[in-house]
Amino acid sequence: MSTRRLRSEDYNDYSSTDVTPEGSPPGGMNGFAHPESYQRFGDTNGTTWYQTLIHLLKGNIGTGLLGLPLAVKNAGILLGPVSLLVMGVVAVHCMGILVKCAHHFCYRFQKQFLDYGGAVMYGLESTSSTWLRTHAIWGRRVVGLFLIVTQLGFCCVYFVFLADNLRQVVSAANGTTNDCSSNRTVAMTPTMDSRLYMLSLLPFVVLLTFIQNLKVLSVFSMLANVAMLGSLIVIYQYIVRDIPDPSDLPLAAAWKTYPLFFGTAIFSFEGIGVVLPLENKMKNPQQFPVILYVGMTIVTILYISLSVLGYLRFGADIQASITLNLPNCWLYQAVKLLFSFGIFFTYAVQFYVPAEIVIPPLVARVSERWGWLVNLLLRVALVGVTCVLAILIPRLDIVISLVGSMSSSALALIFPPLLEIATFYAEGMHPLVIAKDVVISLFGFVGFVVGTYEALVELAAPTAAVVNTTSAMV
C-alpha cells in the first residue's frame, strides 16, 4: 500500500476521540453480527475470500507445525492430542470473540474497521471503571507491544529455520543419493556457519517485505501453500509407514514438561495477530466468519494428525523438528527446500502485523515527500532486528516455547475473553458466559506464568548434551 494510504486509513484509526452514538449491532454478544445488518462495505480492491483463506492458512502453518510431534512427547500420546484439540477450539473461539467485538465497535462508532489494539482500547472505554476509561490508550499500547514481540519472534524462528535447512542440504549434498533407507548414514561436508546463512538470506527477506499489498502477496502465498502442502504430503507418506507398537509410549508425560508443550502448541496457533488485518482488507468482509472457522478447522486437523503420527512413528527419538528424523536422500532434502520456500513467504505475512503497528505513526511524522523512504528504511531496520536476534539467541527450540507462553498466550487466550466482558458487560451478560471467559483467561494466565518460567529455566540451564542450536529447528 502507498504511504498515503497508511497515513489516511491505518494511522488515523489509532485514536478514539470520535464522539459517536451508543448501541450494539444486531446480533450483539450472541455471535457475529448478521451480514445484512453489519455495515462493513470492505475495499473494492480488497482480497477475495479465496485469497483471504490462503493468507489465513499461511499465517497459521509455519515452523511450529514441525515441532508439534515433540510437543506431544512432552504431554503424552493421549493427553497431547486431547490438549491440542481443546486449545484449538479455545483459540478459534477467542479469534471469533475478537472479530465479534471489533464488529461491535465498528457499528457503534461507525468505523470502517478496527485493529486488535483499537478493539481493546474501545473495550476499556466501555467499562464502568473511570480509571480504565482514563487509561484506555494503554490497552492499545500493551496489545501492540505483545503483537510486535510475538510476530517478530515468529520471524526470528523463520530466519533460523531457513538458514538451518539450507545448511543441512548443502552439508549433505555430496553424500545425498536416491537411497531413502532410514538406516543409511550420510557423511556431512563442512560448510559455513548457520549465522552466515542468515546474513546471506537477509537481503532477500528485506526485498520480500517491500511487498506491502496483501492482494499481490496472495499470489506468492498460494505458491508457498502449494510447496508446503507437497512437502507435508511427502512427510505424511513416510510417517504412516511401519508405525511401531505404541504401547510403550506414555499416555501422559511428566507434568514438568507439560508447560513446554503448552508454549509450543500455543505458538503453533499463531494466527490471531493476522485475523483482523485480513478481515479489514477483504472485498466482502461479511464472508470472513465462515472463512475463519473453515480455515482454522483445517489447521487444527493438520496439527493433531501430524503431531500424533509423528510421535507414533519415531517415539522417544522424535527431535525438535520432524524433518530431522527423515532420511538423508534427495526426496527428503527436497522436502526441506519446499518447506523453506513456504516459510520464506510466510515471513512476509507475519511481518505485516508489526509493520502496520510500528511504521504508520512514524511515517506520519515526516513529510509526504520522504514518507516512502522512511517506510522502506523502517522495514529494513525491523527485518535486521529479527535477523540479529536469530543470530544471538542460542536455543530457538526453547525460545519457541518462550514466545508462545509469554506473548502468544496473552494475545490468543487472555485478552479476547476479557475484551468480551469489557465490551458487553454493561449490556447484560449471562453468568455462564462470564464464567467461561474468566476460565479461559485464567487458563491462559497460568500457561503464561508456568510456561514462561519453565522455558526460561530450560534456556538458562546448562545441558550436558546440548543439541547444536543451529539444527534445533530444522
Contacts in CASP RR format, 6 or more apart in sequence:
PFRMAT RR
TARGET T0000
AUTHOR 0000-0000-0000
METHOD contacts of the structure
MODEL  1
MSTRRLRSEDYNDYSSTDVTPEGSPPGGMNGFAHPESYQRFGDTNGTTWY
QTLIHLLKGNIGTGLLGLPLAVKNAGILLGPVSLLVMGVVAVHCMGILVK
CAHHFCYRFQKQFLDYGGAVMYGLESTSSTWLRTHAIWGRRVVGLFLIVT
QLGFCCVYFVFLADNLRQVVSAANGTTNDCSSNRTVAMTPTMDSRLYMLS
LLPFVVLLTFIQNLKVLSVFSMLANVAMLGSLIVIYQYIVRDIPDPSDLP
LAAAWKTYPLFFGTAIFSFEGIGVVLPLENKMKNPQQFPVILYVGMTIVT
ILYISLSVLGYLRFGADIQASITLNLPNCWLYQAVKLLFSFGIFFTYAVQ
FYVPAEIVIPPLVARVSERWGWLVNLLLRVALVGVTCVLAILIPRLDIVI
SLVGSMSSSALALIFPPLLEIATFYAEGMHPLVIAKDVVISLFGFVGFVV
GTYEALVELAAPTAAVVNTTSAMV
1 212 0 8 1.000
1 213 0 8 1.000
2 372 0 8 1.000
3 363 0 8 1.000
3 368 0 8 1.000
3 371 0 8 1.000
3 372 0 8 1.000
3 375 0 8 1.000
4 368 0 8 1.000
6 359 0 8 1.000
6 360 0 8 1.000
6 363 0 8 1.000
6 375 0 8 1.000
7 360 0 8 1.000
7 363 0 8 1.000
7 364 0 8 1.000
9 112 0 8 1.000
10 115 0 8 1.000
10 356 0 8 1.000
10 360 0 8 1.000
11 360 0 8 1.000
11 361 0 8 1.000
11 363 0 8 1.000
11 364 0 8 1.000
13 111 0 8 1.000
13 113 0 8 1.000
13 114 0 8 1.000
13 115 0 8 1.000
13 118 0 8 1.000
14 118 0 8 1.000
14 140 0 8 1.000
14 360 0 8 1.000
14 361 0 8 1.000
16 109 0 8 1.000
16 118 0 8 1.000
16 121 0 8 1.000
16 122 0 8 1.000
16 125 0 8 1.000
16 136 0 8 1.000
16 137 0 8 1.000
18 109 0 8 1.000
18 110 0 8 1.000
18 111 0 8 1.000
20 108 0 8 1.000
20 109 0 8 1.000
20 110 0 8 1.000
21 108 0 8 1.000
21 110 0 8 1.000
22 108 0 8 1.000
23 107 0 8 1.000
23 108 0 8 1.000
24 104 0 8 1.000
24 107 0 8 1.000
24 108 0 8 1.000
24 424 0 8 1.000
24 427 0 8 1.000
25 33 0 8 1.000
25 37 0 8 1.000
25 38 0 8 1.000
25 103 0 8 1.000
25 104 0 8 1.000
25 106 0 8 1.000
25 107 0 8 1.000
25 108 0 8 1.000
26 33 0 8 1.000
26 34 0 8 1.000
26 37 0 8 1.000
26 38 0 8 1.000
27 33 0 8 1.000
27 34 0 8 1.000
27 37 0 8 1.000
28 100 0 8 1.000
28 104 0 8 1.000
28 424 0 8 1.000
28 427 0 8 1.000
29 100 0 8 1.000
29 104 0 8 1.000
29 420 0 8 1.000
29 423 0 8 1.000
29 424 0 8 1.000
29 427 0 8 1.000
29 428 0 8 1.000
29 429 0 8 1.000
29 433 0 8 1.000
31 100 0 8 1.000
32 38 0 8 1.000
32 96 0 8 1.000
32 99 0 8 1.000
32 100 0 8 1.000
32 103 0 8 1.000
32 289 0 8 1.000
33 100 0 8 1.000
33 103 0 8 1.000
33 104 0 8 1.000
33 107 0 8 1.000
35 286 0 8 1.000
38 103 0 8 1.000
38 106 0 8 1.000
38 107 0 8 1.000
38 286 0 8 1.000
39 106 0 8 1.000
39 107 0 8 1.000
39 110 0 8 1.000
40 103 0 8 1.000
40 106 0 8 1.000
40 112 0 8 1.000
40 113 0 8 1.000
40 285 0 8 1.000
40 286 0 8 1.000
41 112 0 8 1.000
42 112 0 8 1.000
42 113 0 8 1.000
42 282 0 8 1.000
42 283 0 8 1.000
42 284 0 8 1.000
42 285 0 8 1.000
43 281 0 8 1.000
43 282 0 8 1.000
43 283 0 8 1.000
44 283 0 8 1.000
45 215 0 8 1.000
45 283 0 8 1.000
46 214 0 8 1.000
46 215 0 8 1.000
46 281 0 8 1.000
46 282 0 8 1.000
46 283 0 8 1.000
47 55 0 8 1.000
47 214 0 8 1.000
47 215 0 8 1.000
47 218 0 8 1.000
47 278 0 8 1.000
47 281 0 8 1.000
47 282 0 8 1.000
47 283 0 8 1.000
48 282 0 8 1.000
48 283 0 8 1.000
48 284 0 8 1.000
49 282 0 8 1.000
49 284 0 8 1.000
49 287 0 8 1.000
49 291 0 8 1.000
51 214 0 8 1.000
51 215 0 8 1.000
51 218 0 8 1.000
51 221 0 8 1.000
52 278 0 8 1.000
52 279 0 8 1.000
52 281 0 8 1.000
52 282 0 8 1.000
52 287 0 8 1.000
52 288 0 8 1.000
52 291 0 8 1.000
53 291 0 8 1.000
53 294 0 8 1.000
53 295 0 8 1.000
54 218 0 8 1.000
54 221 0 8 1.000
54 222 0 8 1.000
54 225 0 8 1.000
55 214 0 8 1.000
55 217 0 8 1.000
55 218 0 8 1.000
55 221 0 8 1.000
55 274 0 8 1.000
55 278 0 8 1.000
55 349 0 8 1.000
56 271 0 8 1.000
56 274 0 8 1.000
56 275 0 8 1.000
56 278 0 8 1.000
56 291 0 8 1.000
56 292 0 8 1.000
56 295 0 8 1.000
56 296 0 8 1.000
57 225 0 8 1.000
57 295 0 8 1.000
57 298 0 8 1.000
57 299 0 8 1.000
58 221 0 8 1.000
58 224 0 8 1.000
58 225 0 8 1.000
58 345 0 8 1.000
58 346 0 8 1.000
58 349 0 8 1.000
59 270 0 8 1.000
59 271 0 8 1.000
59 274 0 8 1.000
59 346 0 8 1.000
59 349 0 8 1.000
59 350 0 8 1.000
60 268 0 8 1.000
60 269 0 8 1.000
60 270 0 8 1.000
60 271 0 8 1.000
60 295 0 8 1.000
60 296 0 8 1.000
60 299 0 8 1.000
61 225 0 8 1.000
61 228 0 8 1.000
61 299 0 8 1.000
61 302 0 8 1.000
61 346 0 8 1.000
62 158 0 8 1.000
62 228 0 8 1.000
62 268 0 8 1.000
62 270 0 8 1.000
62 343 0 8 1.000
62 346 0 8 1.000
63 157 0 8 1.000
63 158 0 8 1.000
63 161 0 8 1.000
63 321 0 8 1.000
63 343 0 8 1.000
63 400 0 8 1.000
63 473 0 8 1.000
64 157 0 8 1.000
64 264 0 8 1.000
64 267 0 8 1.000
64 268 0 8 1.000
64 270 0 8 1.000
64 400 0 8 1.000
65 268 0 8 1.000
65 302 0 8 1.000
65 303 0 8 1.000
65 306 0 8 1.000
66 321 0 8 1.000
66 322 0 8 1.000
66 323 0 8 1.000
66 339 0 8 1.000
66 473 0 8 1.000
67 264 0 8 1.000
67 268 0 8 1.000
67 307 0 8 1.000
67 320 0 8 1.000
67 321 0 8 1.000
67 322 0 8 1.000
67 400 0 8 1.000
68 84 0 8 1.000
68 264 0 8 1.000
68 265 0 8 1.000
68 268 0 8 1.000
68 303 0 8 1.000
68 306 0 8 1.000
68 307 0 8 1.000
69 306 0 8 1.000
69 307 0 8 1.000
69 309 0 8 1.000
69 310 0 8 1.000
69 311 0 8 1.000
69 314 0 8 1.000
69 318 0 8 1.000
69 322 0 8 1.000
70 264 0 8 1.000
70 311 0 8 1.000
70 318 0 8 1.000
70 319 0 8 1.000
70 320 0 8 1.000
70 321 0 8 1.000
70 322 0 8 1.000
71 80 0 8 1.000
71 260 0 8 1.000
71 261 0 8 1.000
71 263 0 8 1.000
71 264 0 8 1.000
71 265 0 8 1.000
71 268 0 8 1.000
71 307 0 8 1.000
72 80 0 8 1.000
72 81 0 8 1.000
72 84 0 8 1.000
72 261 0 8 1.000
72 307 0 8 1.000
72 308 0 8 1.000
72 310 0 8 1.000
72 311 0 8 1.000
73 253 0 8 1.000
73 311 0 8 1.000
73 315 0 8 1.000
73 316 0 8 1.000
73 318 0 8 1.000
74 253 0 8 1.000
74 257 0 8 1.000
74 258 0 8 1.000
74 260 0 8 1.000
74 261 0 8 1.000
74 264 0 8 1.000
75 83 0 8 1.000
75 252 0 8 1.000
75 253 0 8 1.000
75 257 0 8 1.000
75 258 0 8 1.000
75 261 0 8 1.000
76 249 0 8 1.000
76 250 0 8 1.000
76 251 0 8 1.000
76 252 0 8 1.000
76 253 0 8 1.000
76 311 0 8 1.000
77 246 0 8 1.000
77 249 0 8 1.000
77 250 0 8 1.000
77 251 0 8 1.000
77 308 0 8 1.000
77 311 0 8 1.000
77 312 0 8 1.000
78 251 0 8 1.000
78 252 0 8 1.000
79 251 0 8 1.000
79 252 0 8 1.000
79 253 0 8 1.000
79 258 0 8 1.000
80 261 0 8 1.000
80 307 0 8 1.000
81 304 0 8 1.000
81 307 0 8 1.000
81 308 0 8 1.000
83 261 0 8 1.000
83 262 0 8 1.000
83 265 0 8 1.000
84 265 0 8 1.000
84 300 0 8 1.000
84 303 0 8 1.000
84 304 0 8 1.000
84 307 0 8 1.000
85 300 0 8 1.000
85 304 0 8 1.000
87 262 0 8 1.000
87 265 0 8 1.000
87 266 0 8 1.000
87 269 0 8 1.000
88 269 0 8 1.000
88 296 0 8 1.000
88 300 0 8 1.000
88 303 0 8 1.000
89 300 0 8 1.000
90 413 0 8 1.000
90 440 0 8 1.000
90 443 0 8 1.000
91 266 0 8 1.000
91 269 0 8 1.000
91 272 0 8 1.000
91 296 0 8 1.000
91 412 0 8 1.000
91 413 0 8 1.000
92 292 0 8 1.000
92 293 0 8 1.000
92 296 0 8 1.000
92 297 0 8 1.000
92 300 0 8 1.000
93 440 0 8 1.000
94 272 0 8 1.000
94 412 0 8 1.000
94 413 0 8 1.000
94 416 0 8 1.000
94 417 0 8 1.000
94 440 0 8 1.000
95 271 0 8 1.000
95 272 0 8 1.000
95 275 0 8 1.000
95 292 0 8 1.000
95 296 0 8 1.000
95 412 0 8 1.000
95 416 0 8 1.000
96 275 0 8 1.000
96 289 0 8 1.000
96 292 0 8 1.000
96 416 0 8 1.000
97 416 0 8 1.000
97 417 0 8 1.000
97 419 0 8 1.000
97 420 0 8 1.000
98 116 0 8 1.000
98 119 0 8 1.000
98 272 0 8 1.000
98 275 0 8 1.000
98 276 0 8 1.000
98 416 0 8 1.000
98 419 0 8 1.000
99 275 0 8 1.000
99 276 0 8 1.000
99 279 0 8 1.000
99 288 0 8 1.000
99 289 0 8 1.000
99 292 0 8 1.000
100 420 0 8 1.000
101 119 0 8 1.000
101 123 0 8 1.000
101 416 0 8 1.000
101 419 0 8 1.000
101 420 0 8 1.000
101 423 0 8 1.000
102 113 0 8 1.000
102 114 0 8 1.000
102 115 0 8 1.000
102 116 0 8 1.000
102 119 0 8 1.000
102 276 0 8 1.000
102 279 0 8 1.000
104 423 0 8 1.000
104 424 0 8 1.000
105 111 0 8 1.000
105 114 0 8 1.000
105 118 0 8 1.000
105 119 0 8 1.000
105 122 0 8 1.000
105 123 0 8 1.000
105 423 0 8 1.000
106 112 0 8 1.000
106 113 0 8 1.000
106 114 0 8 1.000
108 122 0 8 1.000
109 122 0 8 1.000
113 276 0 8 1.000
113 279 0 8 1.000
113 280 0 8 1.000
113 285 0 8 1.000
114 122 0 8 1.000
114 276 0 8 1.000
114 280 0 8 1.000
115 276 0 8 1.000
115 277 0 8 1.000
115 280 0 8 1.000
115 356 0 8 1.000
115 357 0 8 1.000
116 143 0 8 1.000
116 144 0 8 1.000
116 147 0 8 1.000
116 272 0 8 1.000
116 273 0 8 1.000
116 275 0 8 1.000
116 276 0 8 1.000
116 411 0 8 1.000
117 139 0 8 1.000
117 140 0 8 1.000
117 143 0 8 1.000
117 144 0 8 1.000
117 147 0 8 1.000
118 140 0 8 1.000
118 143 0 8 1.000
119 276 0 8 1.000
119 419 0 8 1.000
120 139 0 8 1.000
120 140 0 8 1.000
120 142 0 8 1.000
120 143 0 8 1.000
120 415 0 8 1.000
120 419 0 8 1.000
121 136 0 8 1.000
121 137 0 8 1.000
121 139 0 8 1.000
121 140 0 8 1.000
122 136 0 8 1.000
122 423 0 8 1.000
123 136 0 8 1.000
123 419 0 8 1.000
123 422 0 8 1.000
123 423 0 8 1.000
124 132 0 8 1.000
124 133 0 8 1.000
124 135 0 8 1.000
124 136 0 8 1.000
124 139 0 8 1.000
124 422 0 8 1.000
125 133 0 8 1.000
125 136 0 8 1.000
126 422 0 8 1.000
126 423 0 8 1.000
126 426 0 8 1.000
127 133 0 8 1.000
127 422 0 8 1.000
127 425 0 8 1.000
127 426 0 8 1.000
128 426 0 8 1.000
132 422 0 8 1.000
143 411 0 8 1.000
143 415 0 8 1.000
144 357 0 8 1.000
146 407 0 8 1.000
146 410 0 8 1.000
146 411 0 8 1.000
146 415 0 8 1.000
147 273 0 8 1.000
147 353 0 8 1.000
147 354 0 8 1.000
147 357 0 8 1.000
147 411 0 8 1.000
148 354 0 8 1.000
148 357 0 8 1.000
148 358 0 8 1.000
149 403 0 8 1.000
149 406 0 8 1.000
149 407 0 8 1.000
150 270 0 8 1.000
150 273 0 8 1.000
150 403 0 8 1.000
150 404 0 8 1.000
150 407 0 8 1.000
150 408 0 8 1.000
150 411 0 8 1.000
151 273 0 8 1.000
151 350 0 8 1.000
151 351 0 8 1.000
151 353 0 8 1.000
151 354 0 8 1.000
152 351 0 8 1.000
152 354 0 8 1.000
152 382 0 8 1.000
152 385 0 8 1.000
152 386 0 8 1.000
152 389 0 8 1.000
153 386 0 8 1.000
153 389 0 8 1.000
153 399 0 8 1.000
153 403 0 8 1.000
153 407 0 8 1.000
154 267 0 8 1.000
154 270 0 8 1.000
154 350 0 8 1.000
154 403 0 8 1.000
155 347 0 8 1.000
155 350 0 8 1.000
155 351 0 8 1.000
155 383 0 8 1.000
155 386 0 8 1.000
156 386 0 8 1.000
156 389 0 8 1.000
156 390 0 8 1.000
156 393 0 8 1.000
156 396 0 8 1.000
156 399 0 8 1.000
157 390 0 8 1.000
157 396 0 8 1.000
157 399 0 8 1.000
157 400 0 8 1.000
157 403 0 8 1.000
157 473 0 8 1.000
158 343 0 8 1.000
158 344 0 8 1.000
158 346 0 8 1.000
158 347 0 8 1.000
158 350 0 8 1.000
159 198 0 8 1.000
159 201 0 8 1.000
159 205 0 8 1.000
159 347 0 8 1.000
159 386 0 8 1.000
159 387 0 8 1.000
159 390 0 8 1.000
160 194 0 8 1.000
160 198 0 8 1.000
160 390 0 8 1.000
160 396 0 8 1.000
160 469 0 8 1.000
160 470 0 8 1.000
160 472 0 8 1.000
160 473 0 8 1.000
161 321 0 8 1.000
161 340 0 8 1.000
161 343 0 8 1.000
161 473 0 8 1.000
161 474 0 8 1.000
162 197 0 8 1.000
162 198 0 8 1.000
162 201 0 8 1.000
162 340 0 8 1.000
162 343 0 8 1.000
162 344 0 8 1.000
163 194 0 8 1.000
163 195 0 8 1.000
163 197 0 8 1.000
163 198 0 8 1.000
163 201 0 8 1.000
163 390 0 8 1.000
163 470 0 8 1.000
164 194 0 8 1.000
164 197 0 8 1.000
164 470 0 8 1.000
164 471 0 8 1.000
164 472 0 8 1.000
164 473 0 8 1.000
164 474 0 8 1.000
165 323 0 8 1.000
165 336 0 8 1.000
165 337 0 8 1.000
165 339 0 8 1.000
165 340 0 8 1.000
165 474 0 8 1.000
166 197 0 8 1.000
166 201 0 8 1.000
166 340 0 8 1.000
167 191 0 8 1.000
167 192 0 8 1.000
167 194 0 8 1.000
167 197 0 8 1.000
167 470 0 8 1.000
167 471 0 8 1.000
167 474 0 8 1.000
168 188 0 8 1.000
168 336 0 8 1.000
168 471 0 8 1.000
168 474 0 8 1.000
169 333 0 8 1.000
169 336 0 8 1.000
169 337 0 8 1.000
170 189 0 8 1.000
170 191 0 8 1.000
171 188 0 8 1.000
171 189 0 8 1.000
171 190 0 8 1.000
171 191 0 8 1.000
172 186 0 8 1.000
172 188 0 8 1.000
172 189 0 8 1.000
172 328 0 8 1.000
172 333 0 8 1.000
173 189 0 8 1.000
173 333 0 8 1.000
174 187 0 8 1.000
174 189 0 8 1.000
175 186 0 8 1.000
175 187 0 8 1.000
175 189 0 8 1.000
175 328 0 8 1.000
176 186 0 8 1.000
176 328 0 8 1.000
176 329 0 8 1.000
176 330 0 8 1.000
176 333 0 8 1.000
177 329 0 8 1.000
177 330 0 8 1.000
178 329 0 8 1.000
178 330 0 8 1.000
178 331 0 8 1.000
179 329 0 8 1.000
180 327 0 8 1.000
180 329 0 8 1.000
180 331 0 8 1.000
180 332 0 8 1.000
181 327 0 8 1.000
182 327 0 8 1.000
184 327 0 8 1.000
184 328 0 8 1.000
184 329 0 8 1.000
185 328 0 8 1.000
186 328 0 8 1.000
193 470 0 8 1.000
194 470 0 8 1.000
195 391 0 8 1.000
195 470 0 8 1.000
198 387 0 8 1.000
198 390 0 8 1.000
198 391 0 8 1.000
199 387 0 8 1.000
199 391 0 8 1.000
201 387 0 8 1.000
202 383 0 8 1.000
202 384 0 8 1.000
202 387 0 8 1.000
204 344 0 8 1.000
205 344 0 8 1.000
205 347 0 8 1.000
205 383 0 8 1.000
205 387 0 8 1.000
206 379 0 8 1.000
206 380 0 8 1.000
206 383 0 8 1.000
206 384 0 8 1.000
208 344 0 8 1.000
208 345 0 8 1.000
208 347 0 8 1.000
208 348 0 8 1.000
209 347 0 8 1.000
209 348 0 8 1.000
209 351 0 8 1.000
209 355 0 8 1.000
209 379 0 8 1.000
209 382 0 8 1.000
209 383 0 8 1.000
210 376 0 8 1.000
210 379 0 8 1.000
211 217 0 8 1.000
211 220 0 8 1.000
211 348 0 8 1.000
212 355 0 8 1.000
214 277 0 8 1.000
214 278 0 8 1.000
214 281 0 8 1.000
214 352 0 8 1.000
215 281 0 8 1.000
217 345 0 8 1.000
217 348 0 8 1.000
217 349 0 8 1.000
217 352 0 8 1.000
220 345 0 8 1.000
220 348 0 8 1.000
221 345 0 8 1.000
221 346 0 8 1.000
221 349 0 8 1.000
223 341 0 8 1.000
223 342 0 8 1.000
223 345 0 8 1.000
224 341 0 8 1.000
224 342 0 8 1.000
224 343 0 8 1.000
224 344 0 8 1.000
224 345 0 8 1.000
224 346 0 8 1.000
225 342 0 8 1.000
227 338 0 8 1.000
227 339 0 8 1.000
227 341 0 8 1.000
227 342 0 8 1.000
228 338 0 8 1.000
228 339 0 8 1.000
228 341 0 8 1.000
228 342 0 8 1.000
228 343 0 8 1.000
230 338 0 8 1.000
231 334 0 8 1.000
231 335 0 8 1.000
231 336 0 8 1.000
231 338 0 8 1.000
231 339 0 8 1.000
232 302 0 8 1.000
232 306 0 8 1.000
232 339 0 8 1.000
234 331 0 8 1.000
234 332 0 8 1.000
234 334 0 8 1.000
234 335 0 8 1.000
235 306 0 8 1.000
235 322 0 8 1.000
235 323 0 8 1.000
235 326 0 8 1.000
235 335 0 8 1.000
236 305 0 8 1.000
236 306 0 8 1.000
236 309 0 8 1.000
238 313 0 8 1.000
238 326 0 8 1.000
238 332 0 8 1.000
239 306 0 8 1.000
239 309 0 8 1.000
239 310 0 8 1.000
239 312 0 8 1.000
239 313 0 8 1.000
239 314 0 8 1.000
239 322 0 8 1.000
240 309 0 8 1.000
240 313 0 8 1.000
242 313 0 8 1.000
243 309 0 8 1.000
243 312 0 8 1.000
243 313 0 8 1.000
244 312 0 8 1.000
244 313 0 8 1.000
244 315 0 8 1.000
246 312 0 8 1.000
249 311 0 8 1.000
249 312 0 8 1.000
249 315 0 8 1.000
249 316 0 8 1.000
253 261 0 8 1.000
256 454 0 8 1.000
259 401 0 8 1.000
259 405 0 8 1.000
259 447 0 8 1.000
259 450 0 8 1.000
259 451 0 8 1.000
259 453 0 8 1.000
259 454 0 8 1.000
259 455 0 8 1.000
260 398 0 8 1.000
260 401 0 8 1.000
260 451 0 8 1.000
260 454 0 8 1.000
260 455 0 8 1.000
260 458 0 8 1.000
262 401 0 8 1.000
262 405 0 8 1.000
262 409 0 8 1.000
262 447 0 8 1.000
262 450 0 8 1.000
262 451 0 8 1.000
263 400 0 8 1.000
263 401 0 8 1.000
263 402 0 8 1.000
263 404 0 8 1.000
263 405 0 8 1.000
263 408 0 8 1.000
263 409 0 8 1.000
263 447 0 8 1.000
263 451 0 8 1.000
263 455 0 8 1.000
264 400 0 8 1.000
264 401 0 8 1.000
264 404 0 8 1.000
266 404 0 8 1.000
266 405 0 8 1.000
266 408 0 8 1.000
266 409 0 8 1.000
266 412 0 8 1.000
266 413 0 8 1.000
267 400 0 8 1.000
267 401 0 8 1.000
267 403 0 8 1.000
267 404 0 8 1.000
267 408 0 8 1.000
268 303 0 8 1.000
269 299 0 8 1.000
269 303 0 8 1.000
269 408 0 8 1.000
269 412 0 8 1.000
270 350 0 8 1.000
270 408 0 8 1.000
271 412 0 8 1.000
272 408 0 8 1.000
272 411 0 8 1.000
272 412 0 8 1.000
272 416 0 8 1.000
273 353 0 8 1.000
273 411 0 8 1.000
274 349 0 8 1.000
274 350 0 8 1.000
274 352 0 8 1.000
274 353 0 8 1.000
275 292 0 8 1.000
277 352 0 8 1.000
277 353 0 8 1.000
277 356 0 8 1.000
278 288 0 8 1.000
279 285 0 8 1.000
279 288 0 8 1.000
282 288 0 8 1.000
306 322 0 8 1.000
310 318 0 8 1.000
310 322 0 8 1.000
311 318 0 8 1.000
313 325 0 8 1.000
314 322 0 8 1.000
314 325 0 8 1.000
317 325 0 8 1.000
318 325 0 8 1.000
319 325 0 8 1.000
319 467 0 8 1.000
320 397 0 8 1.000
320 467 0 8 1.000
320 472 0 8 1.000
320 473 0 8 1.000
321 472 0 8 1.000
321 473 0 8 1.000
321 474 0 8 1.000
323 332 0 8 1.000
323 335 0 8 1.000
323 336 0 8 1.000
323 339 0 8 1.000
323 474 0 8 1.000
324 471 0 8 1.000
324 474 0 8 1.000
326 332 0 8 1.000
326 335 0 8 1.000
336 474 0 8 1.000
351 382 0 8 1.000
351 383 0 8 1.000
354 382 0 8 1.000
355 378 0 8 1.000
355 379 0 8 1.000
355 382 0 8 1.000
358 378 0 8 1.000
358 382 0 8 1.000
359 375 0 8 1.000
359 378 0 8 1.000
359 379 0 8 1.000
362 374 0 8 1.000
362 378 0 8 1.000
363 371 0 8 1.000
363 374 0 8 1.000
363 375 0 8 1.000
363 378 0 8 1.000
366 374 0 8 1.000
390 396 0 8 1.000
393 399 0 8 1.000
393 469 0 8 1.000
394 459 0 8 1.000
394 469 0 8 1.000
395 458 0 8 1.000
395 459 0 8 1.000
395 466 0 8 1.000
395 469 0 8 1.000
395 472 0 8 1.000
396 469 0 8 1.000
396 472 0 8 1.000
396 473 0 8 1.000
397 467 0 8 1.000
397 469 0 8 1.000
397 472 0 8 1.000
397 473 0 8 1.000
398 455 0 8 1.000
398 458 0 8 1.000
398 459 0 8 1.000
399 455 0 8 1.000
399 459 0 8 1.000
400 473 0 8 1.000
401 451 0 8 1.000
401 454 0 8 1.000
401 455 0 8 1.000
401 458 0 8 1.000
402 451 0 8 1.000
402 452 0 8 1.000
402 455 0 8 1.000
402 456 0 8 1.000
402 459 0 8 1.000
405 447 0 8 1.000
405 448 0 8 1.000
405 450 0 8 1.000
405 451 0 8 1.000
405 452 0 8 1.000
405 454 0 8 1.000
405 455 0 8 1.000
406 448 0 8 1.000
406 452 0 8 1.000
406 455 0 8 1.000
409 444 0 8 1.000
409 445 0 8 1.000
409 447 0 8 1.000
409 448 0 8 1.000
410 444 0 8 1.000
410 448 0 8 1.000
413 440 0 8 1.000
413 441 0 8 1.000
413 443 0 8 1.000
413 444 0 8 1.000
414 441 0 8 1.000
414 444 0 8 1.000
414 445 0 8 1.000
414 448 0 8 1.000
416 440 0 8 1.000
417 436 0 8 1.000
417 437 0 8 1.000
417 438 0 8 1.000
417 440 0 8 1.000
417 441 0 8 1.000
418 437 0 8 1.000
418 441 0 8 1.000
420 433 0 8 1.000
420 437 0 8 1.000
421 429 0 8 1.000
421 434 0 8 1.000
421 437 0 8 1.000
421 438 0 8 1.000
425 434 0 8 1.000
END
